[in-house]
Amino acid sequence: METKTANPRSVRRKRHPRLDQGATGLGQEVLVGSGPGWQCRSLARADHRGRLNAQHPLTAVTAELELSSWLPPEQTLPDAFASGTKDARGADWRGQSFRATDFSGASLCRVDFRGCDLTHCNLEGADLRLARYDSATNWPEGFEVRNSGAVGPGAKLNGAFLNGTDLRGMDLRGASLMGTYLSGADLSGTLLDDVRLVGADLRHAVLRGARCQGARFGGCQLDYADCRGANLTNAGLEGVESIKGADFSLCIGLKEQLGVLLSRPYLELDCWNPMTRKNTREALESLS
């Protein structure tokens, strides 16, 4: 007797009756969207595939989006905080004077406070990570700006992630950047006098024209760093971990350390910097 094998394509699969009836997921609420401008729809009854049950129509609650009155955080003005605004990330408020503004709990990341007078402001609980300040910035009495995550003179940023950060022209004199991640950061023209950079990651960083007098570079990685024209007078480069591909052309104050730097392994000295088109040995020998 010949046994016939059924064609898999011809076999009709039986569906569970409860699934066909949309029993799975009945009574659940499905959130289509939330937040400003989204439509929040509550599906009174939906099946396991998210389909509507015909017996229970869609109930929609719509919140209209008012784009005409919305501004990105970086365009927020200080006066907006009087009406409850709490987000000013990236705003440029340089040189402004604030009248007892309440910034408590506000997001002030990357705000530029250089030259600002914040003496009478409330900064309790404010997020000041990467906010900028200088010696002309006035803070409320007793406010510990150095431990706030803000960037400026004397800031304590040990171990902070500042990879690729634009710090051009910043005043970081006396700051502590031990173990800080500064790979690819732009420090052109930055004031780094007496800065502690022990163990910092400065690979591919740009320090063109930076003033680094008395800076400590012990254990620092300077691979492929662009240090052209930097002032390295009394800077401690003897204990640097690596200078592979670093360009020291036109640097000031390195003559006393040239012997130590030129005695480093040839794998570091003869490495080509693809951005400046010089190897480290050539750049150092040009200073003698």
One Martini backbone bead per residue (centre of mass of N, CA, C, O) as a GRO file, in nm:
protein
  288
    1MET     BB    1   0.095   0.037   0.025
    2GLU     BB    2   0.066   0.368  -0.048
    3THR     BB    3   0.230   0.647   0.089
    4LYS     BB    4   0.127   0.973   0.150
    5THR     BB    5   0.266   1.291   0.137
    6ALA     BB    6   0.215   1.582   0.261
    7ASN     BB    7   0.188   1.903   0.173
    8PRO     BB    8   0.285   2.168   0.354
    9ARG     BB    9   0.117   2.385   0.190
   10SER     BB   10  -0.169   2.222   0.226
   11VAL     BB   11  -0.152   2.266   0.520
   12ARG     BB   12  -0.379   2.361   0.763
   13ARG     BB   13  -0.369   2.572   1.011
   14LYS     BB   14  -0.463   2.586   1.338
   15ARG     BB   15  -0.635   2.803   1.531
   16HIS     BB   16  -0.679   2.952   1.808
   17PRO     BB   17  -0.975   3.064   1.921
   18ARG     BB   18  -0.873   3.285   2.115
   19LEU     BB   19  -0.703   3.439   1.905
   20ASP     BB   20  -0.934   3.503   1.703
   21GLN     BB   21  -1.093   3.667   1.937
   22GLY     BB   22  -0.884   3.844   2.106
   23ALA     BB   23  -0.805   3.751   2.405
   24THR     BB   24  -0.533   3.857   2.385
   25GLY     BB   25  -0.510   4.168   2.551
   26LEU     BB   26  -0.754   4.228   2.695
   27GLY     BB   27  -0.779   4.551   2.839
   28GLN     BB   28  -0.541   4.686   2.726
   29GLU     BB   29  -0.299   4.940   2.716
   30VAL     BB   30  -0.190   5.143   2.439
   31LEU     BB   31   0.101   5.326   2.375
   32VAL     BB   32   0.171   5.535   2.112
   33GLY     BB   33   0.233   5.811   2.279
   34SER     BB   34   0.450   6.062   2.435
   35GLY     BB   35   0.426   6.379   2.503
   36PRO     BB   36   0.480   6.641   2.322
   37GLY     BB   37   0.263   6.599   2.038
   38TRP     BB   38   0.136   6.344   2.115
   39GLN     BB   39  -0.064   6.058   2.080
   40CYS     BB   40  -0.285   5.927   2.321
   41ARG     BB   41  -0.384   5.586   2.303
   42SER     BB   42  -0.662   5.394   2.410
   43LEU     BB   43  -0.701   5.049   2.405
   44ALA     BB   44  -0.951   4.875   2.521
   45ARG     BB   45  -0.919   4.651   2.277
   46ALA     BB   46  -0.674   4.398   2.205
   47ASP     BB   47  -0.486   4.198   2.043
   48HIS     BB   48  -0.183   4.026   2.009
   49ARG     BB   49  -0.127   4.231   1.740
   50GLY     BB   50  -0.275   4.522   1.799
   51ARG     BB   51  -0.564   4.490   1.727
   52LEU     BB   52  -0.874   4.589   1.686
   53ASN     BB   53  -1.176   4.564   1.824
   54ALA     BB   54  -1.477   4.617   1.678
   55GLN     BB   55  -1.641   4.651   1.962
   56HIS     BB   56  -1.385   4.853   2.037
   57PRO     BB   57  -1.316   5.151   2.000
   58LEU     BB   58  -1.123   5.419   1.962
   59THR     BB   59  -0.948   5.612   2.209
   60ALA     BB   60  -0.868   5.961   2.194
   61VAL     BB   61  -0.591   6.167   2.315
   62THR     BB   62  -0.510   6.501   2.236
   63ALA     BB   63  -0.192   6.675   2.201
   64GLU     BB   64  -0.093   6.969   2.106
   65LEU     BB   65   0.153   7.116   1.906
   66GLU     BB   66   0.364   7.409   1.995
   67LEU     BB   67   0.599   7.537   1.789
   68SER     BB   68   0.585   7.852   1.817
   69SER     BB   69   0.684   7.832   2.148
   70TRP     BB   70   0.938   7.669   2.083
   71LEU     BB   71   1.266   7.614   2.232
   72PRO     BB   72   1.571   7.557   2.246
   73PRO     BB   73   1.780   7.542   2.512
   74GLU     BB   74   2.012   7.739   2.390
   75GLN     BB   75   1.770   7.984   2.377
   76THR     BB   76   1.751   8.035   2.666
   77LEU     BB   77   1.645   8.261   2.898
   78PRO     BB   78   1.666   8.366   3.221
   79ASP     BB   79   1.361   8.469   3.244
   80ALA     BB   80   1.225   8.179   3.207
   81PHE     BB   81   1.254   8.079   3.513
   82ALA     BB   82   0.998   8.231   3.625
   83SER     BB   83   0.802   8.013   3.448
   84GLY     BB   84   0.960   7.710   3.498
   85THR     BB   85   1.214   7.673   3.368
   86LYS     BB   86   1.487   7.390   3.346
   87ASP     BB   87   1.623   7.439   3.045
   88ALA     BB   88   1.980   7.543   2.926
   89ARG     BB   89   2.138   7.384   2.732
   90GLY     BB   90   2.404   7.561   2.577
   91ALA     BB   91   2.401   7.837   2.674
   92ASP     BB   92   2.477   8.194   2.614
   93TRP     BB   93   2.572   8.407   2.912
   94ARG     BB   94   2.780   8.610   2.870
   95GLY     BB   95   2.804   8.887   3.094
   96GLN     BB   96   2.577   8.836   3.290
   97SER     BB   97   2.320   8.957   3.519
   98PHE     BB   98   2.166   8.825   3.811
   99ARG     BB   99   1.836   8.829   3.980
  100ALA     BB  100   1.763   8.602   4.185
  101THR     BB  101   1.781   8.329   4.041
  102ASP     BB  102   1.614   8.014   3.998
  103PHE     BB  103   1.828   7.709   3.953
  104SER     BB  104   1.694   7.483   4.086
  105GLY     BB  105   1.731   7.176   3.922
  106ALA     BB  106   1.875   7.258   3.674
  107SER     BB  107   1.978   7.241   3.331
  108LEU     BB  108   2.337   7.356   3.280
  109CYS     BB  109   2.470   7.232   3.053
  110ARG     BB  110   2.714   7.411   2.878
  111VAL     BB  111   2.705   7.674   3.005
  112ASP     BB  112   2.800   8.017   2.963
  113PHE     BB  113   2.956   8.200   3.253
  114ARG     BB  114   3.139   8.406   3.148
  115GLY     BB  115   3.125   8.701   3.338
  116CYS     BB  116   2.924   8.631   3.557
  117ASP     BB  117   2.654   8.716   3.795
  118LEU     BB  118   2.565   8.474   4.074
  119THR     BB  119   2.533   8.570   4.374
  120HIS     BB  120   2.185   8.558   4.394
  121CYS     BB  121   2.167   8.260   4.327
  122ASN     BB  122   2.004   7.939   4.288
  123LEU     BB  123   2.207   7.617   4.275
  124GLU     BB  124   2.045   7.392   4.386
  125GLY     BB  125   2.083   7.095   4.203
  126ALA     BB  126   2.241   7.178   3.969
  127ASP     BB  127   2.350   7.111   3.635
  128LEU     BB  128   2.715   7.178   3.556
  129ARG     BB  129   2.812   7.016   3.331
  130LEU     BB  130   3.041   7.180   3.127
  131ALA     BB  131   3.041   7.439   3.235
  132ARG     BB  132   3.143   7.780   3.199
  133TYR     BB  133   3.429   7.951   3.344
  134ASP     BB  134   3.592   8.223   3.519
  135SER     BB  135   3.752   8.470   3.701
  136ALA     BB  136   3.479   8.663   3.647
  137THR     BB  137   3.307   8.471   3.803
  138ASN     BB  138   3.021   8.492   4.020
  139TRP     BB  139   2.941   8.327   4.316
  140PRO     BB  140   2.793   8.201   4.557
  141GLU     BB  141   2.817   8.174   4.876
  142GLY     BB  142   2.971   7.855   4.919
  143PHE     BB  143   3.011   7.764   4.631
  144GLU     BB  144   3.129   7.455   4.472
  145VAL     BB  145   3.252   7.473   4.161
  146ARG     BB  146   3.496   7.266   4.148
  147ASN     BB  147   3.271   7.015   4.214
  148SER     BB  148   3.039   7.047   3.967
  149GLY     BB  149   3.172   6.999   3.655
  150ALA     BB  150   3.291   7.245   3.579
  151VAL     BB  151   3.477   7.466   3.355
  152GLY     BB  152   3.785   7.588   3.504
  153PRO     BB  153   3.945   7.732   3.737
  154GLY     BB  154   4.030   7.468   3.955
  155ALA     BB  155   3.906   7.227   3.846
  156LYS     BB  156   3.761   6.901   3.925
  157LEU     BB  157   3.834   6.643   3.658
  158ASN     BB  158   3.877   6.362   3.751
  159GLY     BB  159   3.796   6.122   3.510
  160ALA     BB  160   3.674   6.272   3.291
  161PHE     BB  161   3.463   6.295   2.998
  162LEU     BB  162   3.636   6.485   2.718
  163ASN     BB  163   3.592   6.377   2.448
  164GLY     BB  164   3.601   6.611   2.191
  165THR     BB  165   3.621   6.874   2.333
  166ASP     BB  166   3.561   7.223   2.330
  167LEU     BB  167   3.852   7.423   2.474
  168ARG     BB  168   3.896   7.687   2.347
  169GLY     BB  169   4.041   7.939   2.541
  170MET     BB  170   4.053   7.826   2.813
  171ASP     BB  171   4.055   7.852   3.173
  172LEU     BB  172   4.271   7.597   3.354
  173ARG     BB  173   4.411   7.702   3.589
  174GLY     BB  174   4.476   7.466   3.841
  175ALA     BB  175   4.369   7.216   3.741
  176SER     BB  176   4.228   6.877   3.767
  177LEU     BB  177   4.331   6.603   3.517
  178MET     BB  178   4.338   6.323   3.638
  179GLY     BB  179   4.252   6.077   3.417
  180THR     BB  180   4.152   6.228   3.179
  181TYR     BB  181   3.940   6.232   2.892
  182LEU     BB  182   4.106   6.392   2.586
  183SER     BB  183   4.039   6.264   2.328
  184GLY     BB  184   4.025   6.495   2.066
  185ALA     BB  185   4.066   6.751   2.199
  186ASP     BB  186   4.031   7.114   2.200
  187LEU     BB  187   4.328   7.320   2.323
  188SER     BB  188   4.347   7.581   2.184
  189GLY     BB  189   4.481   7.836   2.374
  190THR     BB  190   4.499   7.711   2.644
  191LEU     BB  191   4.508   7.742   2.997
  192LEU     BB  192   4.764   7.512   3.166
  193ASP     BB  193   4.872   7.614   3.423
  194ASP     BB  194   4.943   7.384   3.665
  195VAL     BB  195   4.837   7.129   3.548
  196ARG     BB  196   4.703   6.804   3.621
  197LEU     BB  197   4.789   6.525   3.382
  198VAL     BB  198   4.796   6.264   3.523
  199GLY     BB  199   4.698   6.000   3.319
  200ALA     BB  200   4.609   6.127   3.070
  201ASP     BB  201   4.411   6.142   2.765
  202LEU     BB  202   4.585   6.288   2.458
  203ARG     BB  203   4.493   6.156   2.212
  204HIS     BB  204   4.460   6.361   1.939
  205ALA     BB  205   4.516   6.621   2.055
  206VAL     BB  206   4.480   6.987   2.068
  207LEU     BB  207   4.773   7.224   2.150
  208ARG     BB  208   4.773   7.483   2.000
  209GLY     BB  209   4.911   7.742   2.178
  210ALA     BB  210   4.937   7.635   2.450
  211ARG     BB  211   4.959   7.697   2.806
  212CYS     BB  212   5.203   7.476   3.000
  213GLN     BB  213   5.314   7.590   3.259
  214GLY     BB  214   5.393   7.345   3.491
  215ALA     BB  215   5.287   7.098   3.380
  216ARG     BB  216   5.165   6.760   3.440
  217PHE     BB  217   5.261   6.445   3.240
  218GLY     BB  218   5.253   6.198   3.403
  219GLY     BB  219   5.139   5.918   3.232
  220CYS     BB  220   5.084   6.042   2.961
  221GLN     BB  221   4.899   6.047   2.654
  222LEU     BB  222   5.051   6.171   2.322
  223ASP     BB  223   4.933   6.046   2.082
  224TYR     BB  224   4.912   6.249   1.806
  225ALA     BB  225   4.968   6.517   1.914
  226ASP     BB  226   4.909   6.876   1.879
  227CYS     BB  227   5.190   7.096   1.991
  228ARG     BB  228   5.207   7.343   1.828
  229GLY     BB  229   5.331   7.626   1.996
  230ALA     BB  230   5.370   7.540   2.275
  231ASN     BB  231   5.401   7.614   2.624
  232LEU     BB  232   5.662   7.409   2.808
  233THR     BB  233   5.753   7.547   3.056
  234ASN     BB  234   5.827   7.336   3.314
  235ALA     BB  235   5.731   7.079   3.197
  236GLY     BB  236   5.643   6.739   3.275
  237LEU     BB  237   5.783   6.492   3.035
  238GLU     BB  238   5.954   6.250   3.145
  239GLY     BB  239   5.686   6.059   3.243
  240VAL     BB  240   5.572   5.994   2.985
  241GLU     BB  241   5.428   5.732   2.821
  242SER     BB  242   5.360   5.877   2.524
  243ILE     BB  243   5.485   6.021   2.180
  244LYS     BB  244   5.344   5.900   1.945
  245GLY     BB  245   5.329   6.126   1.680
  246ALA     BB  246   5.409   6.380   1.805
  247ASP     BB  247   5.393   6.746   1.771
  248PHE     BB  248   5.668   6.997   1.859
  249SER     BB  249   5.651   7.231   1.688
  250LEU     BB  250   5.741   7.548   1.808
  251CYS     BB  251   5.814   7.503   2.086
  252ILE     BB  252   5.833   7.611   2.426
  253GLY     BB  253   6.067   7.494   2.669
  254LEU     BB  254   6.235   7.207   2.552
  255LYS     BB  255   6.550   7.203   2.558
  256GLU     BB  256   6.603   7.055   2.841
  257GLN     BB  257   6.425   6.783   2.725
  258LEU     BB  258   6.540   6.665   2.458
  259GLY     BB  259   6.722   6.430   2.548
  260VAL     BB  260   6.493   6.259   2.673
  261LEU     BB  261   6.299   6.249   2.425
  262LEU     BB  262   6.527   6.134   2.215
  263SER     BB  263   6.551   5.851   2.398
  264ARG     BB  264   6.325   5.724   2.292
  265PRO     BB  265   6.168   5.511   2.122
  266TYR     BB  266   6.153   5.467   1.780
  267LEU     BB  267   5.843   5.406   1.764
  268GLU     BB  268   5.784   5.704   1.849
  269LEU     BB  269   5.978   5.895   1.679
  270ASP     BB  270   5.906   5.747   1.378
  271CYS     BB  271   5.622   5.857   1.383
  272TRP     BB  272   5.353   5.946   1.191
  273ASN     BB  273   5.166   6.244   1.134
  274PRO     BB  274   4.882   6.284   0.940
  275MET     BB  275   4.815   6.593   1.009
  276THR     BB  276   5.127   6.729   1.007
  277ARG     BB  277   5.355   6.569   0.849
  278LYS     BB  278   5.519   6.445   1.105
  279ASN     BB  279   5.764   6.340   1.306
  280THR     BB  280   5.887   6.342   1.619
  281ARG     BB  281   6.189   6.375   1.564
  282GLU     BB  282   6.174   6.615   1.370
  283ALA     BB  283   6.034   6.811   1.569
  284LEU     BB  284   6.255   6.806   1.794
  285GLU     BB  285   6.510   6.882   1.616
  286SER     BB  286   6.393   7.174   1.541
  287LEU     BB  287   6.463   7.294   1.848
  288SER     BB  288   6.795   7.295   1.850
   0.00000   0.00000   0.00000
